[in-house]
Amino acid sequence: MLRDLVFIHSAGPQGCKNGSTGLIARLEAALGDKFHIIAPLMPDPERPDIDAWLDEIAKTVSQARSGAVLMGHSLGGSSILQYLARNPEIWRDNNRFAAVFSIAAPFWGLEDWEVTDFSLTEDELAVLTGCRPMHLCHSKDDKIVGFAHCETYLQHFAQADQIALKDAGHALSDGDITALIEKIRIYA
């Protein structure tokens, strides 16, 4: 039986070669023999509302089997962290997730990224220090969400594993993502 991998995509246009579509295709090609990838369409991705996104994440998570891998890209990566911070019983008490992967996620609150709706509060940051295993993946050449965002997350989450890519950009649709694929395969 394949393990579920719940993937929450980025904001903005979806489909064709937009948003997380290329990354999802790469994950399916590399991991389709080990994982059943569940990638729901998120509500109004060009004008995301955090409450609607958190509701969709909760709905999707409730349909995934226990032991799933939870993954989010860009806004999806920061949204899954907010979801986990607001629902710690999901990962603390029942081992709902084998692992959490936040990919190219903005750290809301950094300069030019001051959007309080998407920001983690100090209490939420504190709650997440116990979330394990947590993997933070970011490419050093990301021109949309700079590598400093990943470094800031790591300052808050010392328990997190860092997957630093060199040339995958923000969308991870090109470049070498072998380190990410190998880390995900651990949880198959």
C-alpha atoms as an extended CHARMM CRD file, in Angstrom:
* protein
*
       188  EXT
         1         1  MET       CA              0.0000000000        0.0000000000        0.0000000000  PROA      1               0.0000000000
         2         2  LEU       CA              1.3040000000        3.4330000000       -0.9280000000  PROA      2               0.0000000000
         3         3  ARG       CA              1.7580000000        6.0210000000        1.8310000000  PROA      3               0.0000000000
         4         4  ASP       CA             -0.2390000000        9.2420000000        1.3870000000  PROA      4               0.0000000000
         5         5  LEU       CA              1.6670000000       12.4390000000        0.6620000000  PROA      5               0.0000000000
         6         6  VAL       CA             -0.5420000000       15.4950000000        1.1880000000  PROA      6               0.0000000000
         7         7  PHE       CA              0.8220000000       18.3620000000       -0.9220000000  PROA      7               0.0000000000
         8         8  ILE       CA             -0.3990000000       21.9430000000       -0.4210000000  PROA      8               0.0000000000
         9         9  HSD       CA              0.5380000000       24.1050000000       -3.3860000000  PROA      9               0.0000000000
        10        10  SER       CA              1.6780000000       27.6840000000       -3.6760000000  PROA      10              0.0000000000
        11        11  ALA       CA             -0.4290000000       30.7780000000       -4.1880000000  PROA      11              0.0000000000
        12        12  GLY       CA             -1.0250000000       32.2110000000       -7.6340000000  PROA      12              0.0000000000
        13        13  PRO       CA             -2.1440000000       30.6670000000      -10.9100000000  PROA      13              0.0000000000
        14        14  GLN       CA             -2.2050000000       26.8740000000      -10.9670000000  PROA      14              0.0000000000
        15        15  GLY       CA             -2.0350000000       24.3120000000      -13.7450000000  PROA      15              0.0000000000
        16        16  CYS       CA              0.0020000000       24.1800000000      -16.9600000000  PROA      16              0.0000000000
        17        17  LYS       CA              3.4550000000       25.3370000000      -15.8690000000  PROA      17              0.0000000000
        18        18  ASN       CA              2.2600000000       27.6530000000      -13.1170000000  PROA      18              0.0000000000
        19        19  GLY       CA              2.7050000000       27.4950000000       -9.3670000000  PROA      19              0.0000000000
        20        20  SER       CA              3.5970000000       24.1160000000       -7.8950000000  PROA      20              0.0000000000
        21        21  THR       CA              2.4890000000       22.0990000000      -10.9320000000  PROA      21              0.0000000000
        22        22  GLY       CA              6.0310000000       21.3340000000      -12.1210000000  PROA      22              0.0000000000
        23        23  LEU       CA              7.1480000000       20.2870000000       -8.6470000000  PROA      23              0.0000000000
        24        24  ILE       CA              4.1310000000       18.0140000000       -8.2070000000  PROA      24              0.0000000000
        25        25  ALA       CA              4.9010000000       16.3670000000      -11.5720000000  PROA      25              0.0000000000
        26        26  ARG       CA              8.5210000000       15.8040000000      -10.5150000000  PROA      26              0.0000000000
        27        27  LEU       CA              7.4210000000       14.3060000000       -7.1950000000  PROA      27              0.0000000000
        28        28  GLU       CA              4.9600000000       11.9780000000       -8.9210000000  PROA      28              0.0000000000
        29        29  ALA       CA              7.6400000000       10.8400000000      -11.3890000000  PROA      29              0.0000000000
        30        30  ALA       CA             10.2020000000       10.1890000000       -8.6500000000  PROA      30              0.0000000000
        31        31  LEU       CA              7.9350000000        8.9200000000       -5.8730000000  PROA      31              0.0000000000
        32        32  GLY       CA              4.8250000000        7.5240000000       -7.5450000000  PROA      32              0.0000000000
        33        33  ASP       CA              5.9160000000        3.9790000000       -6.7540000000  PROA      33              0.0000000000
        34        34  LYS       CA              6.0060000000        4.7840000000       -3.0110000000  PROA      34              0.0000000000
        35        35  PHE       CA              3.4490000000        7.5490000000       -2.4120000000  PROA      35              0.0000000000
        36        36  HSD       CA             -0.1150000000        8.4250000000       -3.3120000000  PROA      36              0.0000000000
        37        37  ILE       CA              0.1010000000       12.1910000000       -3.8140000000  PROA      37              0.0000000000
        38        38  ILE       CA             -2.9660000000       14.1540000000       -2.7490000000  PROA      38              0.0000000000
        39        39  ALA       CA             -2.7410000000       17.7390000000       -4.0250000000  PROA      39              0.0000000000
        40        40  PRO       CA             -6.0510000000       19.5450000000       -3.5160000000  PROA      40              0.0000000000
        41        41  LEU       CA             -6.9380000000       22.6870000000       -5.3860000000  PROA      41              0.0000000000
        42        42  MET       CA             -6.7210000000       25.4530000000       -2.8530000000  PROA      42              0.0000000000
        43        43  PRO       CA             -9.4780000000       28.0650000000       -2.6260000000  PROA      43              0.0000000000
        44        44  ASP       CA             -8.9250000000       31.2420000000       -4.6380000000  PROA      44              0.0000000000
        45        45  PRO       CA             -5.1410000000       30.8080000000       -4.9850000000  PROA      45              0.0000000000
        46        46  GLU       CA             -4.6850000000       34.2010000000       -6.6360000000  PROA      46              0.0000000000
        47        47  ARG       CA             -6.2560000000       35.9440000000       -3.6140000000  PROA      47              0.0000000000
        48        48  PRO       CA             -5.5810000000       33.4770000000       -0.7950000000  PROA      48              0.0000000000
        49        49  ASP       CA             -7.4270000000       33.7660000000        2.4810000000  PROA      49              0.0000000000
        50        50  ILE       CA             -5.6400000000       31.9800000000        5.3230000000  PROA      50              0.0000000000
        51        51  ASP       CA             -8.8250000000       30.7630000000        6.9960000000  PROA      51              0.0000000000
        52        52  ALA       CA            -10.1030000000       29.2040000000        3.7570000000  PROA      52              0.0000000000
        53        53  TRP       CA             -6.6920000000       27.5990000000        3.1730000000  PROA      53              0.0000000000
        54        54  LEU       CA             -6.5330000000       26.2180000000        6.7250000000  PROA      54              0.0000000000
        55        55  ASP       CA            -10.0390000000       24.7800000000        6.3140000000  PROA      55              0.0000000000
        56        56  GLU       CA             -9.0100000000       23.0630000000        3.0650000000  PROA      56              0.0000000000
        57        57  ILE       CA             -5.8470000000       21.6920000000        4.6920000000  PROA      57              0.0000000000
        58        58  ALA       CA             -7.9030000000       20.3120000000        7.5990000000  PROA      58              0.0000000000
        59        59  LYS       CA            -10.3910000000       18.7120000000        5.1970000000  PROA      59              0.0000000000
        60        60  THR       CA             -7.6230000000       17.1000000000        3.1460000000  PROA      60              0.0000000000
        61        61  VAL       CA             -5.6770000000       15.9060000000        6.1830000000  PROA      61              0.0000000000
        62        62  SER       CA             -8.8230000000       14.2760000000        7.5730000000  PROA      62              0.0000000000
        63        63  GLN       CA             -9.0850000000       12.2120000000        4.3750000000  PROA      63              0.0000000000
        64        64  ALA       CA             -5.4440000000       11.0690000000        4.3950000000  PROA      64              0.0000000000
        65        65  ARG       CA             -4.4020000000        7.8910000000        6.1470000000  PROA      65              0.0000000000
        66        66  SER       CA             -2.4680000000        8.0360000000        9.4150000000  PROA      66              0.0000000000
        67        67  GLY       CA              1.2730000000        8.1630000000        8.8380000000  PROA      67              0.0000000000
        68        68  ALA       CA              0.9740000000       10.4790000000        5.8390000000  PROA      68              0.0000000000
        69        69  VAL       CA              3.6990000000       12.8940000000        4.8280000000  PROA      69              0.0000000000
        70        70  LEU       CA              2.5310000000       16.5240000000        4.9230000000  PROA      70              0.0000000000
        71        71  MET       CA              4.2180000000       18.8630000000        2.4620000000  PROA      71              0.0000000000
        72        72  GLY       CA              3.6570000000       22.4330000000        1.3700000000  PROA      72              0.0000000000
        73        73  HSD       CA              5.3140000000       24.6580000000       -1.2130000000  PROA      73              0.0000000000
        74        74  SER       CA              5.7230000000       28.4320000000       -0.8180000000  PROA      74              0.0000000000
        75        75  LEU       CA              2.4770000000       29.7630000000        0.7180000000  PROA      75              0.0000000000
        76        76  GLY       CA              1.4720000000       26.1140000000        1.0880000000  PROA      76              0.0000000000
        77        77  GLY       CA              4.6430000000       25.5520000000        3.1390000000  PROA      77              0.0000000000
        78        78  SER       CA              3.9380000000       28.3990000000        5.5170000000  PROA      78              0.0000000000
        79        79  SER       CA              0.2360000000       27.4780000000        5.6720000000  PROA      79              0.0000000000
        80        80  ILE       CA              0.9210000000       23.8990000000        6.7920000000  PROA      80              0.0000000000
        81        81  LEU       CA              3.0930000000       25.2710000000        9.5910000000  PROA      81              0.0000000000
        82        82  GLN       CA              0.2650000000       27.5580000000       10.6870000000  PROA      82              0.0000000000
        83        83  TYR       CA             -2.1570000000       24.6160000000       10.5120000000  PROA      83              0.0000000000
        84        84  LEU       CA              0.1430000000       22.4510000000       12.6650000000  PROA      84              0.0000000000
        85        85  ALA       CA              0.7060000000       25.2570000000       15.1710000000  PROA      85              0.0000000000
        86        86  ARG       CA             -3.0440000000       25.7230000000       15.5900000000  PROA      86              0.0000000000
        87        87  ASN       CA             -3.7140000000       21.9700000000       15.7640000000  PROA      87              0.0000000000
        88        88  PRO       CA             -0.8140000000       20.4850000000       17.7280000000  PROA      88              0.0000000000
        89        89  GLU       CA             -2.8700000000       17.4600000000       18.7790000000  PROA      89              0.0000000000
        90        90  ILE       CA             -2.6940000000       16.3020000000       15.1530000000  PROA      90              0.0000000000
        91        91  TRP       CA              1.0400000000       15.6800000000       15.3820000000  PROA      91              0.0000000000
        92        92  ARG       CA              1.5670000000       15.3880000000       19.1420000000  PROA      92              0.0000000000
        93        93  ASP       CA             -0.9820000000       12.7990000000       20.1800000000  PROA      93              0.0000000000
        94        94  ASN       CA             -1.7930000000       10.5150000000       17.3090000000  PROA      94              0.0000000000
        95        95  ASN       CA              1.2540000000       10.4510000000       15.0370000000  PROA      95              0.0000000000
        96        96  ARG       CA             -0.9220000000       11.5750000000       12.1330000000  PROA      96              0.0000000000
        97        97  PHE       CA              2.1640000000       12.4680000000       10.0780000000  PROA      97              0.0000000000
        98        98  ALA       CA              5.3420000000       10.5260000000        9.4300000000  PROA      98              0.0000000000
        99        99  ALA       CA              7.0570000000       13.8200000000        8.5030000000  PROA      99              0.0000000000
       100       100  VAL       CA              6.4540000000       17.4460000000        7.5990000000  PROA      100             0.0000000000
       101       101  PHE       CA              8.1860000000       19.1810000000        4.6620000000  PROA      101             0.0000000000
       102       102  SER       CA              7.9610000000       22.9430000000        4.1940000000  PROA      102             0.0000000000
       103       103  ILE       CA              9.4570000000       23.9330000000        0.8360000000  PROA      103             0.0000000000
       104       104  ALA       CA             10.4880000000       27.4670000000       -0.2230000000  PROA      104             0.0000000000
       105       105  ALA       CA              8.1580000000       28.9040000000        2.4190000000  PROA      105             0.0000000000
       106       106  PRO       CA              8.1340000000       32.6090000000        3.1560000000  PROA      106             0.0000000000
       107       107  PHE       CA              8.7290000000       33.5990000000        6.7510000000  PROA      107             0.0000000000
       108       108  TRP       CA              5.9600000000       36.1580000000        7.0760000000  PROA      108             0.0000000000
       109       109  GLY       CA              7.1400000000       39.1530000000        9.0500000000  PROA      109             0.0000000000
       110       110  LEU       CA             10.5220000000       39.6020000000        7.4080000000  PROA      110             0.0000000000
       111       111  GLU       CA             11.0800000000       42.9090000000        5.6400000000  PROA      111             0.0000000000
       112       112  ASP       CA              8.7670000000       43.2090000000        2.6120000000  PROA      112             0.0000000000
       113       113  TRP       CA              6.8560000000       40.1320000000        3.8350000000  PROA      113             0.0000000000
       114       114  GLU       CA              4.8230000000       41.7900000000        6.6050000000  PROA      114             0.0000000000
       115       115  VAL       CA              1.4460000000       40.1030000000        6.1230000000  PROA      115             0.0000000000
       116       116  THR       CA              0.0230000000       39.3730000000        9.5510000000  PROA      116             0.0000000000
       117       117  ASP       CA             -2.6930000000       37.0070000000        8.2980000000  PROA      117             0.0000000000
       118       118  PHE       CA             -0.0120000000       34.5270000000        7.2580000000  PROA      118             0.0000000000
       119       119  SER       CA              2.4610000000       35.1960000000       10.0890000000  PROA      119             0.0000000000
       120       120  LEU       CA              3.0960000000       32.7290000000       12.8740000000  PROA      120             0.0000000000
       121       121  THR       CA              2.6030000000       34.2750000000       16.3010000000  PROA      121             0.0000000000
       122       122  GLU       CA              5.2750000000       33.8840000000       18.9880000000  PROA      122             0.0000000000
       123       123  ASP       CA              3.0270000000       31.2810000000       20.6630000000  PROA      123             0.0000000000
       124       124  GLU       CA              2.6320000000       29.3640000000       17.3910000000  PROA      124             0.0000000000
       125       125  LEU       CA              6.3880000000       29.4220000000       16.8260000000  PROA      125             0.0000000000
       126       126  ALA       CA              6.8790000000       28.0470000000       20.3430000000  PROA      126             0.0000000000
       127       127  VAL       CA              4.3400000000       25.2600000000       19.7610000000  PROA      127             0.0000000000
       128       128  LEU       CA              6.1300000000       24.1610000000       16.6000000000  PROA      128             0.0000000000
       129       129  THR       CA              9.4870000000       23.6940000000       18.3310000000  PROA      129             0.0000000000
       130       130  GLY       CA              8.2200000000       20.2410000000       19.3090000000  PROA      130             0.0000000000
       131       131  CYS       CA              7.0920000000       19.2230000000       15.8160000000  PROA      131             0.0000000000
       132       132  ARG       CA              9.2520000000       16.3350000000       14.5940000000  PROA      132             0.0000000000
       133       133  PRO       CA             10.3800000000       15.2840000000       12.0890000000  PROA      133             0.0000000000
       134       134  MET       CA             10.2750000000       18.6310000000       10.3200000000  PROA      134             0.0000000000
       135       135  HSD       CA             12.2190000000       19.3070000000        7.1220000000  PROA      135             0.0000000000
       136       136  LEU       CA             12.7720000000       22.7760000000        5.6900000000  PROA      136             0.0000000000
       137       137  CYS       CA             13.7480000000       22.7470000000        2.0140000000  PROA      137             0.0000000000
       138       138  HSD       CA             14.8730000000       25.8280000000        0.1040000000  PROA      138             0.0000000000
       139       139  SER       CA             17.0290000000       26.5010000000       -2.9330000000  PROA      139             0.0000000000
       140       140  LYS       CA             19.8740000000       28.9570000000       -2.4920000000  PROA      140             0.0000000000
       141       141  ASP       CA             19.0570000000       30.5460000000       -5.8530000000  PROA      141             0.0000000000
       142       142  ASP       CA             15.3880000000       31.2620000000       -5.0150000000  PROA      142             0.0000000000
       143       143  LYS       CA             14.7540000000       34.7760000000       -6.3510000000  PROA      143             0.0000000000
       144       144  ILE       CA             11.1330000000       34.9720000000       -5.1800000000  PROA      144             0.0000000000
       145       145  VAL       CA             11.4410000000       33.8420000000       -1.5500000000  PROA      145             0.0000000000
       146       146  GLY       CA             15.1030000000       34.3330000000       -0.6630000000  PROA      146             0.0000000000
       147       147  PHE       CA             17.1370000000       31.7810000000        1.2640000000  PROA      147             0.0000000000
       148       148  ALA       CA             17.0490000000       34.1070000000        4.3080000000  PROA      148             0.0000000000
       149       149  HSD       CA             13.4700000000       32.9080000000        4.9080000000  PROA      149             0.0000000000
       150       150  CYS       CA             14.6920000000       29.3380000000        5.4560000000  PROA      150             0.0000000000
       151       151  GLU       CA             17.4890000000       30.5810000000        7.7020000000  PROA      151             0.0000000000
       152       152  THR       CA             14.9450000000       32.4900000000        9.7910000000  PROA      152             0.0000000000
       153       153  TYR       CA             12.7780000000       29.3880000000       10.1930000000  PROA      153             0.0000000000
       154       154  LEU       CA             15.8590000000       27.4570000000       11.3080000000  PROA      154             0.0000000000
       155       155  GLN       CA             16.5510000000       30.0670000000       13.9890000000  PROA      155             0.0000000000
       156       156  HSD       CA             13.1350000000       29.2510000000       15.4450000000  PROA      156             0.0000000000
       157       157  PHE       CA             13.0950000000       25.5000000000       14.7750000000  PROA      157             0.0000000000
       158       158  ALA       CA             16.4310000000       24.0640000000       15.8640000000  PROA      158             0.0000000000
       159       159  GLN       CA             14.9140000000       20.5720000000       15.6450000000  PROA      159             0.0000000000
       160       160  ALA       CA             14.2730000000       20.9490000000       11.9050000000  PROA      160             0.0000000000
       161       161  ASP       CA             16.3690000000       19.2980000000        9.2380000000  PROA      161             0.0000000000
       162       162  GLN       CA             17.5320000000       21.6210000000        6.4740000000  PROA      162             0.0000000000
       163       163  ILE       CA             17.5700000000       20.5410000000        2.8370000000  PROA      163             0.0000000000
       164       164  ALA       CA             19.5440000000       23.2200000000        0.9910000000  PROA      164             0.0000000000
       165       165  LEU       CA             19.3010000000       22.9340000000       -2.7730000000  PROA      165             0.0000000000
       166       166  LYS       CA             21.6420000000       24.8240000000       -5.0930000000  PROA      166             0.0000000000
       167       167  ASP       CA             19.8900000000       25.4360000000       -8.3940000000  PROA      167             0.0000000000
       168       168  ALA       CA             16.1830000000       24.5810000000       -8.1610000000  PROA      168             0.0000000000
       169       169  GLY       CA             14.8450000000       28.1410000000       -7.9710000000  PROA      169             0.0000000000
       170       170  HSD       CA             11.5790000000       28.8930000000       -6.2410000000  PROA      170             0.0000000000
       171       171  ALA       CA              9.2890000000       26.5220000000       -8.1300000000  PROA      171             0.0000000000
       172       172  LEU       CA             11.6790000000       23.5110000000       -7.9770000000  PROA      172             0.0000000000
       173       173  SER       CA             10.4080000000       22.5820000000      -11.4320000000  PROA      173             0.0000000000
       174       174  ASP       CA             13.9840000000       22.5530000000      -12.7580000000  PROA      174             0.0000000000
       175       175  GLY       CA             17.3710000000       21.9310000000      -11.2000000000  PROA      175             0.0000000000
       176       176  ASP       CA             18.5970000000       19.2000000000       -8.8990000000  PROA      176             0.0000000000
       177       177  ILE       CA             16.1070000000       18.1440000000       -6.2100000000  PROA      177             0.0000000000
       178       178  THR       CA             17.7530000000       14.7870000000       -5.4780000000  PROA      178             0.0000000000
       179       179  ALA       CA             18.3890000000       15.6770000000       -1.8180000000  PROA      179             0.0000000000
       180       180  LEU       CA             14.6720000000       16.3940000000       -1.3180000000  PROA      180             0.0000000000
       181       181  ILE       CA             13.5600000000       13.2010000000       -3.0920000000  PROA      181             0.0000000000
       182       182  GLU       CA             15.9900000000       11.0730000000       -1.0710000000  PROA      182             0.0000000000
       183       183  LYS       CA             14.7450000000       12.5760000000        2.1950000000  PROA      183             0.0000000000
       184       184  ILE       CA             11.0910000000       11.9660000000        1.3020000000  PROA      184             0.0000000000
       185       185  ARG       CA             11.8490000000        8.3280000000        0.3470000000  PROA      185             0.0000000000
       186       186  ILE       CA             12.9410000000        7.6840000000        3.9410000000  PROA      186             0.0000000000
       187       187  TYR       CA              9.2570000000        7.8740000000        4.9380000000  PROA      187             0.0000000000
       188       188  ALA       CA              7.9050000000        5.5170000000        2.2450000000  PROA      188             0.0000000000
